[in-house]
Amino acid sequence: MFVTSRVWLIYTLLLVMAIPWYWRFLPSAMTIVSGVPAWVFSSLLFSAAISAYTAWLLREPWPSETTAEASDE
């Protein structure tokens, strides 16, 4: 899989959710989860999701790498 508009859309959505700008509009913004405010927990969770998504995208070589390997043979 290579970079498409769908990939950028998913990255954008994950990044928007990872940045806690919207928490100030929630009435329970300072709820404590596992000893930290909920917005910290949310940011860490979505940061891990961004990392996992990146790892999933990189599970195969880029298309340019596979064509370069094929032309070397």
C-alpha positions in Angstrom: 0.0 0.0 0.0 1.3 3.4 -0.8 0.4 6.9 0.0 -3.1 7.7 -1.1 -5.8 10.3 -0.1 -7.3 7.6 2.2 -4.0 7.2 4.1 -3.8 11.0 4.6 -7.4 11.1 5.7 -6.9 8.5 8.3 -3.7 10.2 9.5 -5.5 13.5 9.8 -8.4 12.0 11.7 -6.0 10.2 14.1 -4.0 13.4 14.6 -7.1 15.5 15.3 -8.2 13.0 17.9 -4.7 12.9 19.4 -4.5 16.6 20.0 -6.7 17.4 23.0 -8.1 20.7 21.7 -11.7 19.6 22.0 -11.5 18.5 25.6 -12.3 22.0 26.9 -15.8 21.7 25.4 -16.5 18.5 27.4 -18.1 18.8 30.8 -16.0 15.9 32.2 -12.7 17.2 30.8 -10.8 16.7 34.1 -12.0 13.1 34.8 -9.1 11.0 36.1 -8.3 7.8 34.3 -5.5 5.6 35.7 -4.2 8.5 37.7 -4.0 11.0 34.9 -6.5 13.4 33.3 -8.6 11.7 30.6 -7.2 14.0 27.9 -3.7 12.6 28.6 -5.0 9.1 28.4 -6.7 9.9 25.1 -3.6 11.5 23.6 -1.5 8.5 24.5 -4.0 6.1 23.1 -4.3 7.9 19.8 -0.5 8.4 19.6 -0.2 4.6 19.9 -2.9 4.2 17.2 -0.9 6.5 14.9 2.2 4.4 15.5 0.4 1.1 14.9 -1.2 2.5 11.7 2.3 3.6 10.5 3.7 0.1 11.3 0.8 -1.5 9.5 1.4 0.7 6.4 5.1 -0.2 6.4 4.5 -4.0 6.6 5.3 -4.3 2.8 8.0 -2.5 0.8 7.1 0.7 -1.0 6.1 0.2 -4.7 9.2 2.1 -5.8 11.4 -0.4 -3.8 9.9 -3.4 -5.4 10.3 -2.0 -9.0 13.9 -1.1 -8.2 14.6 -4.6 -6.9 13.0 -6.1 -10.0 15.1 -4.0 -12.3 18.4 -4.9 -10.5 17.9 -8.6 -11.3 
